[in-house]
Amino acid sequence: MSISKIRIIAGKWRGRKLNVINLPALRPTSDRVRETLFNWLQQDIVGAHCLDLFSGTGALGFEALSRGAGEVIMIESNPKIVESLRNHARMLGSESHTIKLVDAMSWVRQSIKQFDIIFLDPPFGKDYLEPCLEAISEEMLLKPKGLVYVESERKIVLPSGWKIKKKTKAGNVQSMLIETI
């Protein structure tokens, strides 16, 4: 299994590299897109309680922690990926994270926590986005004035009650910061 690396862009772990194991469903958010996202979030990230659904490489969650997020809960269903996330956390000395080996939709349906920021970057081609947004809304996982970052390979239809705050596109991937109305 070949391993590539991604880097943390800014904050206390700036320049540190995370291993990316070679799995078909694993698609790291590019440096450019992460930089744009965290520029959008710069006023909101410090002290924020974040949820990283479909955590994958952990790039979004660890970047958030590096930039001062108060807590990140990482949800991932693949045991090999969870092992990699735990290795990253140990290597970084992270103490403000929780990594859960569980199906994202199941976890959303039973969570009672609320979050300031939710990162929603599921595997492409699986039609998780709209159902996840519906569940986040129904289960009231987002605090008032909270934000959800969405990454998708296709145009998505936002459920009722959501609006786009910021949007960008890199290649075939669109990235949006959305909020409730």
Contacts in CASP RR format, 6 or more apart in sequence:
PFRMAT RR
TARGET T0000
AUTHOR 0000-0000-0000
METHOD contacts of the structure
MODEL  1
MSISKIRIIAGKWRGRKLNVINLPALRPTSDRVRETLFNWLQQDIVGAHC
LDLFSGTGALGFEALSRGAGEVIMIESNPKIVESLRNHARMLGSESHTIK
LVDAMSWVRQSIKQFDIIFLDPPFGKDYLEPCLEAISEEMLLKPKGLVYV
ESERKIVLPSGWKIKKKTKAGNVQSMLIETI
1 21 0 8 1.000
1 22 0 8 1.000
2 22 0 8 1.000
3 19 0 8 1.000
3 20 0 8 1.000
3 21 0 8 1.000
3 22 0 8 1.000
4 19 0 8 1.000
4 20 0 8 1.000
4 22 0 8 1.000
5 17 0 8 1.000
5 18 0 8 1.000
5 19 0 8 1.000
5 20 0 8 1.000
6 17 0 8 1.000
6 18 0 8 1.000
6 20 0 8 1.000
6 28 0 8 1.000
6 31 0 8 1.000
6 57 0 8 1.000
6 59 0 8 1.000
7 15 0 8 1.000
7 16 0 8 1.000
7 17 0 8 1.000
7 18 0 8 1.000
7 31 0 8 1.000
8 14 0 8 1.000
8 15 0 8 1.000
8 16 0 8 1.000
8 17 0 8 1.000
8 18 0 8 1.000
8 59 0 8 1.000
8 62 0 8 1.000
8 63 0 8 1.000
8 66 0 8 1.000
9 15 0 8 1.000
9 31 0 8 1.000
9 34 0 8 1.000
9 35 0 8 1.000
9 38 0 8 1.000
9 63 0 8 1.000
10 35 0 8 1.000
10 38 0 8 1.000
10 63 0 8 1.000
10 66 0 8 1.000
10 67 0 8 1.000
11 66 0 8 1.000
11 67 0 8 1.000
11 68 0 8 1.000
12 66 0 8 1.000
12 68 0 8 1.000
13 62 0 8 1.000
13 65 0 8 1.000
13 66 0 8 1.000
13 92 0 8 1.000
14 66 0 8 1.000
16 66 0 8 1.000
16 91 0 8 1.000
16 92 0 8 1.000
18 57 0 8 1.000
18 58 0 8 1.000
18 59 0 8 1.000
18 62 0 8 1.000
18 88 0 8 1.000
19 84 0 8 1.000
19 87 0 8 1.000
19 88 0 8 1.000
20 26 0 8 1.000
20 28 0 8 1.000
20 57 0 8 1.000
21 80 0 8 1.000
21 81 0 8 1.000
21 84 0 8 1.000
23 78 0 8 1.000
23 80 0 8 1.000
23 81 0 8 1.000
25 78 0 8 1.000
25 123 0 8 1.000
26 56 0 8 1.000
26 57 0 8 1.000
26 81 0 8 1.000
27 123 0 8 1.000
27 124 0 8 1.000
28 56 0 8 1.000
28 57 0 8 1.000
28 59 0 8 1.000
29 37 0 8 1.000
29 57 0 8 1.000
29 59 0 8 1.000
29 60 0 8 1.000
29 121 0 8 1.000
29 151 0 8 1.000
30 170 0 8 1.000
32 170 0 8 1.000
33 151 0 8 1.000
33 168 0 8 1.000
33 170 0 8 1.000
33 173 0 8 1.000
33 175 0 8 1.000
34 59 0 8 1.000
34 60 0 8 1.000
34 63 0 8 1.000
36 168 0 8 1.000
36 175 0 8 1.000
37 60 0 8 1.000
37 149 0 8 1.000
37 175 0 8 1.000
37 177 0 8 1.000
38 45 0 8 1.000
38 63 0 8 1.000
38 64 0 8 1.000
38 67 0 8 1.000
40 165 0 8 1.000
40 166 0 8 1.000
40 177 0 8 1.000
41 48 0 8 1.000
41 64 0 8 1.000
41 67 0 8 1.000
41 117 0 8 1.000
41 147 0 8 1.000
41 149 0 8 1.000
41 177 0 8 1.000
42 67 0 8 1.000
44 116 0 8 1.000
44 117 0 8 1.000
44 146 0 8 1.000
44 147 0 8 1.000
45 64 0 8 1.000
45 67 0 8 1.000
45 68 0 8 1.000
45 69 0 8 1.000
45 117 0 8 1.000
46 67 0 8 1.000
46 68 0 8 1.000
46 69 0 8 1.000
46 70 0 8 1.000
47 68 0 8 1.000
47 69 0 8 1.000
47 70 0 8 1.000
47 71 0 8 1.000
47 116 0 8 1.000
48 64 0 8 1.000
48 68 0 8 1.000
48 69 0 8 1.000
48 70 0 8 1.000
48 71 0 8 1.000
48 115 0 8 1.000
48 116 0 8 1.000
48 117 0 8 1.000
49 69 0 8 1.000
49 70 0 8 1.000
49 71 0 8 1.000
49 113 0 8 1.000
49 114 0 8 1.000
49 115 0 8 1.000
49 116 0 8 1.000
49 117 0 8 1.000
49 143 0 8 1.000
50 61 0 8 1.000
50 64 0 8 1.000
50 69 0 8 1.000
50 70 0 8 1.000
50 71 0 8 1.000
50 72 0 8 1.000
50 73 0 8 1.000
50 115 0 8 1.000
50 116 0 8 1.000
50 117 0 8 1.000
50 118 0 8 1.000
50 119 0 8 1.000
51 72 0 8 1.000
51 73 0 8 1.000
51 75 0 8 1.000
51 113 0 8 1.000
51 115 0 8 1.000
51 117 0 8 1.000
51 118 0 8 1.000
51 119 0 8 1.000
51 141 0 8 1.000
52 58 0 8 1.000
52 60 0 8 1.000
52 61 0 8 1.000
52 64 0 8 1.000
52 72 0 8 1.000
52 73 0 8 1.000
52 74 0 8 1.000
52 75 0 8 1.000
52 119 0 8 1.000
53 75 0 8 1.000
53 104 0 8 1.000
53 107 0 8 1.000
53 108 0 8 1.000
53 118 0 8 1.000
53 119 0 8 1.000
53 120 0 8 1.000
53 121 0 8 1.000
53 122 0 8 1.000
53 132 0 8 1.000
54 75 0 8 1.000
54 76 0 8 1.000
54 104 0 8 1.000
54 120 0 8 1.000
54 121 0 8 1.000
54 122 0 8 1.000
54 123 0 8 1.000
54 128 0 8 1.000
55 61 0 8 1.000
55 74 0 8 1.000
55 75 0 8 1.000
55 76 0 8 1.000
55 81 0 8 1.000
55 85 0 8 1.000
55 99 0 8 1.000
56 76 0 8 1.000
56 78 0 8 1.000
56 81 0 8 1.000
56 85 0 8 1.000
56 121 0 8 1.000
57 81 0 8 1.000
57 84 0 8 1.000
58 74 0 8 1.000
58 85 0 8 1.000
58 88 0 8 1.000
60 119 0 8 1.000
60 121 0 8 1.000
60 149 0 8 1.000
61 69 0 8 1.000
61 72 0 8 1.000
61 74 0 8 1.000
61 97 0 8 1.000
61 119 0 8 1.000
62 72 0 8 1.000
62 88 0 8 1.000
62 89 0 8 1.000
62 92 0 8 1.000
62 94 0 8 1.000
62 97 0 8 1.000
64 72 0 8 1.000
64 117 0 8 1.000
64 119 0 8 1.000
65 72 0 8 1.000
65 92 0 8 1.000
65 94 0 8 1.000
65 96 0 8 1.000
65 97 0 8 1.000
66 92 0 8 1.000
69 96 0 8 1.000
69 117 0 8 1.000
70 96 0 8 1.000
71 96 0 8 1.000
71 97 0 8 1.000
71 98 0 8 1.000
72 96 0 8 1.000
72 97 0 8 1.000
72 98 0 8 1.000
73 97 0 8 1.000
73 98 0 8 1.000
73 100 0 8 1.000
73 113 0 8 1.000
73 115 0 8 1.000
74 85 0 8 1.000
74 97 0 8 1.000
74 98 0 8 1.000
74 99 0 8 1.000
74 100 0 8 1.000
75 100 0 8 1.000
75 102 0 8 1.000
75 104 0 8 1.000
75 107 0 8 1.000
76 82 0 8 1.000
76 85 0 8 1.000
76 99 0 8 1.000
76 100 0 8 1.000
76 101 0 8 1.000
76 104 0 8 1.000
77 101 0 8 1.000
77 102 0 8 1.000
77 103 0 8 1.000
77 104 0 8 1.000
79 101 0 8 1.000
82 99 0 8 1.000
82 101 0 8 1.000
85 99 0 8 1.000
86 99 0 8 1.000
88 94 0 8 1.000
89 97 0 8 1.000
89 99 0 8 1.000
100 107 0 8 1.000
104 122 0 8 1.000
104 128 0 8 1.000
104 132 0 8 1.000
105 128 0 8 1.000
105 131 0 8 1.000
105 132 0 8 1.000
105 135 0 8 1.000
108 132 0 8 1.000
108 135 0 8 1.000
108 136 0 8 1.000
108 139 0 8 1.000
108 141 0 8 1.000
109 135 0 8 1.000
109 139 0 8 1.000
111 139 0 8 1.000
111 141 0 8 1.000
113 141 0 8 1.000
114 140 0 8 1.000
114 141 0 8 1.000
114 142 0 8 1.000
114 143 0 8 1.000
115 141 0 8 1.000
115 142 0 8 1.000
115 143 0 8 1.000
115 146 0 8 1.000
116 143 0 8 1.000
116 146 0 8 1.000
116 147 0 8 1.000
117 146 0 8 1.000
117 147 0 8 1.000
117 148 0 8 1.000
117 149 0 8 1.000
118 136 0 8 1.000
118 141 0 8 1.000
118 142 0 8 1.000
118 147 0 8 1.000
118 148 0 8 1.000
118 149 0 8 1.000
119 148 0 8 1.000
119 149 0 8 1.000
120 129 0 8 1.000
120 132 0 8 1.000
120 133 0 8 1.000
120 136 0 8 1.000
120 148 0 8 1.000
120 149 0 8 1.000
120 150 0 8 1.000
120 151 0 8 1.000
121 149 0 8 1.000
121 150 0 8 1.000
121 151 0 8 1.000
122 128 0 8 1.000
122 129 0 8 1.000
122 132 0 8 1.000
124 152 0 8 1.000
124 153 0 8 1.000
125 153 0 8 1.000
125 154 0 8 1.000
129 150 0 8 1.000
129 152 0 8 1.000
129 156 0 8 1.000
130 156 0 8 1.000
130 157 0 8 1.000
130 159 0 8 1.000
133 148 0 8 1.000
133 150 0 8 1.000
133 158 0 8 1.000
133 159 0 8 1.000
133 162 0 8 1.000
133 178 0 8 1.000
134 159 0 8 1.000
135 141 0 8 1.000
136 142 0 8 1.000
136 148 0 8 1.000
137 159 0 8 1.000
137 161 0 8 1.000
137 162 0 8 1.000
137 180 0 8 1.000
142 148 0 8 1.000
142 180 0 8 1.000
145 179 0 8 1.000
146 179 0 8 1.000
146 180 0 8 1.000
147 165 0 8 1.000
147 177 0 8 1.000
147 178 0 8 1.000
147 179 0 8 1.000
148 162 0 8 1.000
148 177 0 8 1.000
148 178 0 8 1.000
148 179 0 8 1.000
149 175 0 8 1.000
149 176 0 8 1.000
149 177 0 8 1.000
149 178 0 8 1.000
150 156 0 8 1.000
150 175 0 8 1.000
150 176 0 8 1.000
150 177 0 8 1.000
150 178 0 8 1.000
151 173 0 8 1.000
151 174 0 8 1.000
151 175 0 8 1.000
152 173 0 8 1.000
152 174 0 8 1.000
152 176 0 8 1.000
153 172 0 8 1.000
153 173 0 8 1.000
153 174 0 8 1.000
154 174 0 8 1.000
155 174 0 8 1.000
158 164 0 8 1.000
158 178 0 8 1.000
161 180 0 8 1.000
161 181 0 8 1.000
162 178 0 8 1.000
162 179 0 8 1.000
162 180 0 8 1.000
162 181 0 8 1.000
163 178 0 8 1.000
163 179 0 8 1.000
163 180 0 8 1.000
163 181 0 8 1.000
164 176 0 8 1.000
164 177 0 8 1.000
164 178 0 8 1.000
165 176 0 8 1.000
165 177 0 8 1.000
165 178 0 8 1.000
165 179 0 8 1.000
166 176 0 8 1.000
166 177 0 8 1.000
167 174 0 8 1.000
167 175 0 8 1.000
167 176 0 8 1.000
167 177 0 8 1.000
168 174 0 8 1.000
168 175 0 8 1.000
168 176 0 8 1.000
169 175 0 8 1.000
END
